[in-house]
Amino acid sequence: MPSHNLKLIRAYNSNLQLYKVEAMSNIEVNRADPNKSKKTKEEQEVNLSYERFGMREVVIPLGGSELRFNPLTSIFAIILLWGLSIWCMVEPVDSRVTLLEYRRQISDLFTWFYVGTNPAFMFFIIWVAYRFGDVRLGKKDAKPEFDDVTYFAMLFSAGIGVGLFFYGVAEPLWHRESNWFAESGYHSQDEIDAFAMNLTVFHWGITGWSQYLVVAICAGLASFRFDLPLTLRSCFYPLLGDYTWGWLGDVIDGYTIVTTVAGVCTSLGLGAFQIAAGLKRVNAIDTDISSDDETNVNDLASVSNTCLKLDLVWVRFGENRRPLYEYLQTLLTYNETGYYFQYSIFQLNFHTDAFGQLNEGEGRATDGHSAATWFMDAWTIFYIGWWVAWAAFVGLFIARISKGRTIRSIIVFSYVCPLIYTIIWFGVFGGVGFRQARQAKELQELGTSLHNNSEYYQSSVSEFCYDVPQVAEIPYVSPDNVTKTFTNTLMGVTPVCRFNSADDQTAWFNVLNSFTYPNDFEHGFGAFLTWVSIFSVSIYFITSSDSGSLIVDHLASNGFEESHWLQRVFWAFTEGACATALLVSGGEDALKGLQAASILSGLPFTFFLIFMCQTIVSMCNLAEENDAADTNLTMEEDYKRGRKFQTPIFGGIFNIFENLLSFGCVPKKRAHIASVCAFDVTGFFMAIFCPFIPLYRILSKIKSKPEQVSNNKISTLAYVIFYYLFIGLFASISKSGGFRAFGWSALAICGIILCVVRGTVRGQRNIEGNIVADFIVATLFWPQVLVQLEKEVNGGPSLVSDGEQGEEQRTFENMDKSTA
């Protein structure tokens, strides 16, 4: 750049280190202009928050504005997302096989986890509404920023997307077969259809919104109540302390970006499928597209990129249009409401269909009445993963619009209003799909009885559709010699279609095209309604991409709200690239590829949500304490009140990452989370290869009486046996996968032994914690636990005399030498 010499300037202060790339010449003139350099109040507040917390940030002046982003968070997300995109495009076959195999393994190994956490989040949110319902997302006297009507409109638009169009008719029809209820062999068609509708609404009901609310409440409390940045990392401050603002927080926000993009990509892919199906129906693109898989994928990708270009120039179209008919099946809607509260809250919430997932030879039922082995993976597990992938996106938006509201108000609005709309939506569109599919079966019977041809009324539109005779009544005798009368009470609604599972995205348009007009069956409302639907899906498509890129940019910029427009364009382009790559990789199974992205990314993020439940309780307790005592205790002050281990699980040797990622220039604000002593390193590797040595030293400190020595040796010996047994069994998995269960059992026993030791140390020294956390970290992070405990018993304050404590401190100071 001959006219813009780039100069790297390191700006230091006591709290923050910024790496700013400033372009000289023209930009220096712009910066000298006080009007152009003037900061808004919001920007000043955000900058103050950076100075307060010391998060990484790169600022590049550009065109009178600034590119502002967290380098580690952004690079972490970019590497994963673009790596996935390039891999899928360069190796579509291998990537498809690998993604689908990972998806299958998650379904096999973690169905219990997904199904178990889903209702757990729901019941937790209900308990929070009861226990902490009066706590506000803001100060004690804060008022809501939006009235109830506006709030509902924004809330609804946040969590509802193109999936309603894609699955509005198709999903209830899908659930008429392949699941355990439909395949039982003894339910009537009426019962099967009622269950299919209930299963659909269950997938879209309040359990899906529970994950959103976990993020919304947690992020809202952290930001508006305790003045932390509105990013996901802030939710973890009660657990991580100042590590929240270091590399660990950067990784949390980075992976949140990856998860959000995966969820948005799934929605973009579904939208592309639906738009392409609609355009095929109105002959806007090749109607024979499905005969060539490569052409099919390319056209879908083309539709995706076209809508993405509209997003990049920020096309706005006001409110979403709805299909122009008001056929409300009131009975079905109210019927579904009763079924939902009777079965969905408990029965379906905990249903894993363990028997249905068994393959032949694994104990599968021989009566032929089991569910399809793929059913849970393709539906319930996919939905849970999809909702989790959307949790950060929707949750942060809900948090932003809920400032000043009570937790109870947020939960009631989020649970009640979308659930009512979901029941109405699927009751109407899914109900119409049911009625027409059932009527198509009647027309097959009518054709057989009157014309000895079940396909006599088959429509030219599709082999699955049938023209409805436009007469009021047709008497006939059914094949089983029962006199019946075919009655047409909806003149002009024709043709009606059976469900074609191989082309399920057309189910929606089959319903729309059935609404003709009694005097003009050839050119009724079908084409018009199809174009309206395409337009509506496109609006949802564009707004989903635009909103997704906004949230992603927000996370990548440490919560900064006024970032440069180029940043949003970049993230929108990244979303489009990922969606297109997954479509290309999926080939004829493109939908499965999209679903795999949500399922794979949603699994780790579910652990984020679990930890956030704990931090919600911590923040609510602190908020109630402040309100009761009329104080303003901050989360930083509250975190430092409790007694904690000197070295956290995520500290010690892992502090090396803070130094490396800061290029050795760690700001003073984060200096304490970057310190590493020699024992952190030597003790860590000692705990990996010879864990019995630090374990016995710890036991000798906390149980030093002569009569306890033999017990210490027995505990150490047991740990040694099961530890090396665990390593040996997992090393043998390549030869025999059956050793996996024994290996996990051996590791669990090691975790129990170390859990007891950690609990003992905590009890002696009044350190915060609980037995569940002790077991988890002792099982999965035993090297750090052993380092943590050894440093604690040799150097931490305990319930001993001052002289003994001083002796322990001197011992700790000499640990590096004694270890050497």
DRENDO-990482 format. One record per residue (C-alpha): residue in three letters; x, y, z. Coordinates in steps of 0.02 Angstrom, whole numbers, plus 50000, padded with zeros to 5 digits. Layout:
N
ALAXYZ ...
***
This chain:
820
MET500005000050000 PRO501085014749940 SER499865028150001 HIS499505019850168 ASN501045015350268 LEU500515003450405 LYS501245006450575 LEU501044994850723 ILE500755004450883 ARG500684996151052 ALA499675006251175 TYR499885002251357 ASN499015007451516 SER498834999651686 ASN497344989251635 LEU497394986151449 GLN498534982951303 LEU497844986751131 TYR498654982050969 LYS498114995450846 VAL498554995650663 GLU498395013750611 ALA498425019050428 MET499355035350403 SER499095049250274 ASN497235051250232 ILE496635042150387 GLU497685053350499 VAL496745068250427 ASN495085059950463 ARG495625056050640 ALA496095074050665 ASP494315079250626 PRO493445080250795 ASN491755076850716 LYS492365060650639 SER493295054850793 LYS491865058650912 LYS491275043151003 THR489495039351048 LYS488995036051227 GLU488825017551190 GLU490565016651114 GLN491305025651263 GLU490455013551382 VAL491114998651285 ASN492875005851280 LEU492805008351467 SER492284990251486 TYR493814985051385 GLU494934995451496 ARG494094987551646 PHE494244969451590 GLY495774969651477 MET495104958751337 ARG496114956551178 GLU495674968651041 VAL496284974250872 VAL495734991150806 ILE496074995750624 PRO495495013050566 LEU494655011350398 GLY493695024150296 GLY493295035650440 SER492725021050546 GLU493605006450630 LEU493744987750613 ARG493664981650793 PHE493784963350841 ASN494554950850961 PRO495944942350863 LEU495964925750956 THR494074923750956 SER493954928250772 ILE495414917450714 PHE494794902550814 ALA493084903550731 ILE493774907350558 ILE494944892350560 LEU493564880250609 LEU492224887250494 TRP493264890150339 GLY494204874050370 LEU492554864750369 SER491974874050213 ILE493554870750114 TRP493594852550167 CYS491784849750115 MET492064857949946 VAL493734849649906 GLU493284832349974 PRO491384831449965 VAL491264812449972 ASP492494809850115 SER491774824450214 ARG490004817850191 VAL490474800550251 THR491434807550400 LEU490084819850454 LEU488714806850443 GLU489774794350539 TYR490094806950678 ARG488244810750681 ARG487844792150697 GLN489074790050839 ILE488354804750934 SER486624797450913 ASP487234780450975 LEU488244786851122 PHE487384803051175 THR485524800951143 TRP485314798951331 PHE486284815151359 TYR485304825551233 VAL483624818451289 GLY484084820151474 THR484694838151468 ASN483214844151363 PRO481884842151500 ALA483174846451633 PHE483364863851558 MET481474865651551 PHE481194860851733 PHE482654871751786 ILE481914886851698 ILE480214883651778 TRP481064882551949 VAL482014898851915 ALA480364907351873 TYR479674901552041 ARG481224904552148 PHE481974920252069 GLY480514926851969 ASP480604944452040 VAL482444947051997 ARG482644959651856 LEU483814959851709 GLY484424976751766 LYS484504986851924 LYS483194984952059 ASP482124999451996 ALA482424996551809 LYS480954997551690 PRO480684987451530 GLU481274995951372 PHE479824989151266 ASP477974987251297 ASP477204969851300 VAL476544970051121 THR478184975751046 TYR479134963751157 PHE478084948951101 ALA478304953550917 MET480204954250936 LEU480244938751045 PHE479244928650920 SER480264934250770 ALA481864929350860 GLY481484910950886 ILE480434906650734 GLY481184904350562 VAL481074895450396 GLY480834878850482 LEU478994882750505 PHE478794882950317 PHE479894868150283 TYR479114857250417 GLY477394865450433 VAL476534852350326 ALA477894839250303 GLU478334834950482 PRO476604829750542 LEU476454818950386 TRP478174811550415 HIS477664806150590 ARG476224795450524 GLU477534781850501 SER479264776150557 ASN479054780650742 TRP478674768550884 PHE476854774050901 ALA476414772850717 GLU477294756150695 SER476524747750849 GLY475224739050741 TYR473694741950849 HIS473334760650839 SER471994767550724 GLN472394780550592 ASP471534793850697 GLU472634789750846 ILE474194789650737 ASP473784806650663 ALA473434814150834 PHE475104807350897 ALA476014813850742 MET475354831250774 ASN475834830250958 LEU477594824250918 THR477804838750797 VAL477264851850923 PHE478364843551054 HIS479874846450942 TRP479404864850924 GLY478694868051098 ILE479344875051261 THR480794862851278 GLY481594870951126 TRP481434888151206 SER482204882351369 GLN483964882751296 TYR483634900351232 LEU483094905951404 VAL484634898851490 VAL485724910051382 ALA484534924951389 ILE484364925251579 CYS486204921951610 ALA486864934751485 GLY485544947451534 LEU485974946451719 ALA487834947451686 SER487664962451572 PHE486214972951637 ARG486284968351821 PHE488164967151847 ASP488844978051705 LEU489844964751614 PRO489984964551423 LEU488504956751333 THR489444941551270 LEU489334923251313 ARG490974923151408 SER490224934851538 CYS489034920851587 PHE490514910851654 TYR491254924051770 PRO490564915951930 LEU491534900151881 LEU493084906951795 GLY493384923551879 ASP494644934351787 TYR495054919651672 THR493444924951585 TRP494374939351504 GLY495864928951449 TRP496154915251321 LEU494834904051398 GLY493484917151372 ASP494104920051196 VAL493894901651157 ILE492144901551233 ASP491584915951122 GLY492484908250972 TYR491614891650989 THR489974900551017 ILE490234908650847 VAL490524891450770 THR488954884450850 THR487904899450799 VAL488484898350618 ALA488104879650616 GLY486334882850676 VAL486064897050553 CYS486784886450411 THR485484873150446 SER484114886050432 LEU484874893450274 GLY484974876150197 LEU483164872350239 GLY482674889250167 ALA483644885550007 PHE482754868749990 GLN481054876850016 ILE481364891349897 ALA482014879649763 ALA480484868449782 GLY479334883549764 LEU480244889949611 LYS480124872749533 ARG478254872649567 VAL477994889049473 ASN479214883549335 ALA480464897249378 ILE481864884249376 ASP482064867249293 THR480664855749351 ASP481744840449316 ILE483094846449433 SER482904831849552 SER483464819349420 ASP485244825549428 ASP485984826749601 GLU487404838049549 THR486244850249463 ASN485094849449614 VAL486464854449734 ASN487134868149621 ASP485414875949602 LEU485134875349790 ALA486834883349816 SER486384896449686 VAL484774900549778 SER485754901649940 ASN487054913349867 THR485724924149784 CYS484844926949949 LEU486524929750032 LYS486904943849909 LEU485244951749956 ASP485774950550137 LEU487464958550105 VAL486644974450040 TRP485404973950185 VAL483794972350091 ARG482354975350212 PHE480544970550178 GLY479514975150332 GLU478414961950411 ASN478274943950355 ARG476804939350241 ARG475724924550280 PRO474844913050158 LEU473164920650115 TYR471914908350183 GLU471064906650350 TYR470584888350358 LEU470714885450545 GLN470414867850608 THR469834873150780 LEU469444855750841 LEU471174849250795 THR472024864450874 TYR471144862451041 ASN471374843651032 GLU473244846051012 THR473324858051160 GLY472644844551274 TYR473794831151202 TYR475304842451220 PHE475104845551406 GLN474624827451437 TYR476054818851347 SER477414830951292 ILE477954837951459 PHE478444821251534 GLN478224806251419 LEU478994812551257 ASN480264823151348 PHE481104807751419 HIS480804795651276 THR482424788851199 ASP481684774551096 ALA483124763351149 PHE482334747751074 GLY481944756150910 GLN483754761050884 LEU484354743050891 ASN484934735650726 GLU484544718150670 GLY485674706250762 GLU485774717850913 GLY484124712550989 ARG482914721450873 ALA481104715850886 THR480624702450762 ASP478774706950753 GLY479114721150630 HIS478304734350740 SER479854743950795 ALA480244761850748 ALA481484765050609 THR483254764650676 TRP483594782050607 PHE482044790350679 MET482754797650841 ASP484334803350754 ALA483404811750611 TRP482084820250718 THR482194822250907 ILE484094822350920 PHE484224833950771 TYR482964846050845 ILE483814846651014 GLY485504849650930 TRP484724863050818 TRP483934872250965 VAL485584871551060 ALA486514878250908 TRP485284892750900 ALA485354895751089 ALA486724909051086 PHE485974917850935 VAL484204918951003 GLY484694919851186 LEU485794935151166 PHE484424943751067 ILE483124939751200 ALA484314946251332 ARG484544962551236 ILE482674966051220 SER482284960351398 LYS483264973751491 GLY482254979351641 ARG481064964651640 THR480874952051780 ILE481434934151752 ARG479654928051776 SER479004939751641 ILE480324933951517 ILE479964915551548 VAL478074917351537 PHE478184926951373 SER479464914851300 TYR478504899251349 VAL476694904051323 CYS476634915051169 PRO477724904851048 LEU476904888651108 ILE475174895351068 TYR475744901050896 THR476614884450863 ILE475044874650905 ILE474004885850792 TRP475264885150649 PHE475444866350645 GLY473624863950688 VAL473134873850533 PHE474454869050404 GLY474824851750470 GLY472954848950493 VAL472624853550312 GLY474014841750259 PHE473204827750361 ARG471474830850289 GLN472074831150110 ALA473164815550131 ARG471684806350205 GLN470544812850067 ALA471784806549936 LYS471624789150011 GLU469734790749997 LEU469904795349814 GLN470944779749786 GLU469554769449864 LEU468254778949762 GLY469204775549600 THR469344757049642 SER467474755549683 LEU466784765349535 HIS468084762649400 ASN469094747749459 ASN470624759049456 SER471344766549615 GLU472264779749513 TYR470744785149413 TYR470734802449495 GLN472604804649487 SER473094822549445 SER474284828049309 VAL475204838349441 SER475974823149523 GLU475724804449540 PHE475424807649725 CYS474004820149694 TYR472184817249651 ASP470844828449575 VAL469344830249688 PRO467684828249596 GLN466784844849604 VAL465084837749650 ALA464254838049819 GLU463994819349843 ILE464504803049760 PRO463754786949831 TYR464764770949811 VAL465064753749883 SER466804751249956 PRO467834735649917 ASP467274728250083 ASN465424730150032 VAL465054745150142 THR463924758450067 LYS464734775550080 THR464514793050014 PHE465974803749959 THR465504821350013 ASN466414836849950 THR466114851150071 LEU467574861650010 MET467244865549829 GLY468754871849735 VAL470034863749849 THR470904852249726 PRO472014842849694 VAL472394834249860 CYS474014824749885 ARG474714809949977 PHE476384812650063 ASN477944809149962 SER479354806950088 ALA480654807249949 ASP480124825049904 ASP479504831650071 GLN479894849950037 THR478474850149909 ALA477164845550040 TRP476974863750087 PHE476674869149907 ASN475484854649876 VAL474354861950010 LEU474484879549939 ASN474134873849761 SER472554864849815 PHE471674881349846 THR470964885049675 TYR469274892749641 PRO467634883949598 ASN467484892349428 ASP469324891749381 PHE470164875549429 GLU471644878249314 HIS472244895249376 GLY471664897049556 PHE472594904549701 GLY473954891149700 ALA475284900449601 PHE474934916649693 LEU475054908349864 THR476654899549810 TRP477474916149765 VAL476884923749929 SER477644908850020 ILE479284910249924 PHE479344928649969 SER478994924750153 VAL480324911250161 SER481554923150078 ILE481204936250210 TYR481534923850348 PHE483064917750253 ILE483784935250237 THR483394940850414 SER484094924650487 SER485734927250395 ASP485794945750436 SER485364943250620 GLY486564928650632 SER487994938850560 LEU487564952950681 ILE487664941550833 VAL489254933250770 ASP490074950150740 HIS489494955550913 LEU490374940450990 ALA491934942750885 SER492044961050939 ASN491964958051128 GLY490174964551133 PHE490504980551035 GLU488894985850950 GLU489504998850825 SER490744988650723 HIS491174991850541 TRP489934985650411 LEU491314975650326 GLN491394964250477 ARG489574959450460 VAL489814956650273 PHE491264945050310 TRP490294934650435 ALA488774934050322 PHE489884927950182 THR490604914850300 GLU488854908750343 GLY488434907250158 ALA490054898150121 CYS489744885550260 ALA487944882550206 THR488454880250024 ALA489894868750073 LEU488734857650177 LEU487504856750033 VAL488884852049912 SER489584839150033 GLY487884831650069 GLY487474828449886 GLU485854818749880 ASP485904818250071 ALA486164836950087 LEU484844838450223 LYS485774825650328 GLY487364835750309 LEU486494851350372 GLN485764841750518 ALA487464834450560 ALA488184851950579 SER486914856450713 ILE487044839850805 LEU488954839850808 SER489144857950862 GLY487714857250985 LEU488454843351092 PRO489924853251168 PHE488824868851183 THR487614858851290 PHE488984858051422 PHE489084876951413 LEU487224877751452 ILE487424866051600 PHE488754877151678 MET487704892451641 CYS486294885251746 GLN487474885651895 THR488004903551860 ILE486174909151845 VAL485884903152023 SER487454912052083 MET486984928452000 CYS485184927652060 ASN485744924552239 LEU486924939452228 ALA485554950252154 GLU484354945752294 GLU485714949152423 ASN486034966352348 ASP484174970452344 ALA483894964752523 ALA485384974252594 ASP485214988852472 THR487024986352418 ASN487884985252250 LEU489114971052270 THR489914966952102 MET490234949652033 GLU492104952652049 GLU491914956452234 ASP490764941652259 TYR491974929952171 LYS493394935052286 ARG492364932852444 GLY492374914052442 ARG493864903052483 LYS494514894552326 PHE495954883452275 GLN497574892952243 THR497694885052071 PRO496074882851976 ILE495824868051861 PHE495984879351710 GLY497544888051780 GLY499274881751818 ILE500114874651664 PHE498694881151554 ASN499234898951596 ILE500594896051467 PHE499254898951333 GLU498944916451401 ASN500784920651379 LEU500904912851207 LEU499324920851140 SER499844937751209 PHE501564935851128 GLY502374937651299 CYS501604954851329 VAL500214951551453 PRO499344967151518 LYS499364970051705 LYS497514966551717 ARG497814948551662 ALA499554945951734 HIS498934934951877 ILE498124922651756 ALA499724920951655 SER500954916151792 VAL501694898651782 CYS502914891251905 ALA504054876351874 PHE503004865051984 ASP501464868351876 VAL502374860051732 THR503344846351820 GLY501884841951932 PHE500704840751784 PHE501774828151689 MET502164818751849 ALA500284816951876 ILE500074809951701 PHE501444796651705 CYS501624793051892 PRO500044799351978 PHE500354788252130 ILE501824799252186 PRO500864815652209 LEU499334806152272 TYR500304797952412 ARG501134814452458 ILE499424822752470 LEU498704808652575 SER500204809552691 LYS499844827952721 ILE497974826952754 LYS498004810152844 SER499644810352938 LYS499194800053092 PRO500164783653109 GLU498594773153103 GLN498124781252936 VAL499734776752845 SER499144759452793 ASN497514766552725 ASN498494779352625 LYS499534765552546 ILE497994755152505 SER497124770152423 THR498684774252323 LEU498894756152268 ALA497074755052213 TYR497254771052113 VAL498824764552029 ILE498014748051979 PHE496454755651904 TYR497394770151823 TYR498564759051723 LEU497134747051690 PHE496174761551613 ILE497664765851501 GLY497904747751449 LEU496084744751409 PHE495924760151301 ALA497534755751213 SER496694739251167 ILE495124747151094 SER495854746750919 LYS495884727850933 SER494254725551027 GLY492974739251055 GLY492214729051196 PHE493584735151313 ARG492874752851309 ALA491604749951447 PHE492904742151562 GLY494084756551527 TRP492774769551575 SER492374759551732 ALA494204759551784 LEU494314778351755 ALA492734781051857 ILE493484771552004 CYS495034782451994 GLY493874797551992 ILE492984791652149 ILE494614789252244 LEU495274806352195 CYS493554814152224 VAL493604808552406 VAL495344815852427 ARG494844832552350 GLY493274833252457 THR494334830252612 VAL495514844552567 ARG494044856052534 GLY493254851752700 GLN494854854652798 ARG495144871552718 ASN493364877952695 ILE493544878852506 GLU491964881252402 GLY491354866752297 ASN490254851352293 ILE490444832752271 VAL489784832752092 ALA491104845152035 ASP492424835452133 PHE491994819352041 ILE491934827251868 VAL493624836151881 ALA494434821651974 THR493894809751835 LEU494244820251681 PHE495604832351738 TRP496574822051864 PRO498314829251822 GLN497734846851865 VAL496804840752018 LEU498364832452087 VAL499404848252055 GLN498014858652133 LEU497904847952289 GLU499774846352314 LYS500014865152303 GLU498564867552422 VAL499154855752558 ASN500924862752548 GLY500584881152533 GLY498764885952559 PRO497984892652720 SER497094879252818 LEU496274876252986 VAL497944874253077 SER498954884953195 ASP499924899953133 GLY501574891153162 GLU501044875753065 GLN500334886652926 GLY501974896152913 GLU502904879852902 GLU501764874052762 GLN502054890352668 ARG503944888252681 THR503754870452618 PHE502774876652466 GLU504084889752425 ASN505374875852416 MET504294863752316 ASP505164867052152 LYS506844862852228 SER506224847452320 THR505334841152163 ALA506924843252063 
***
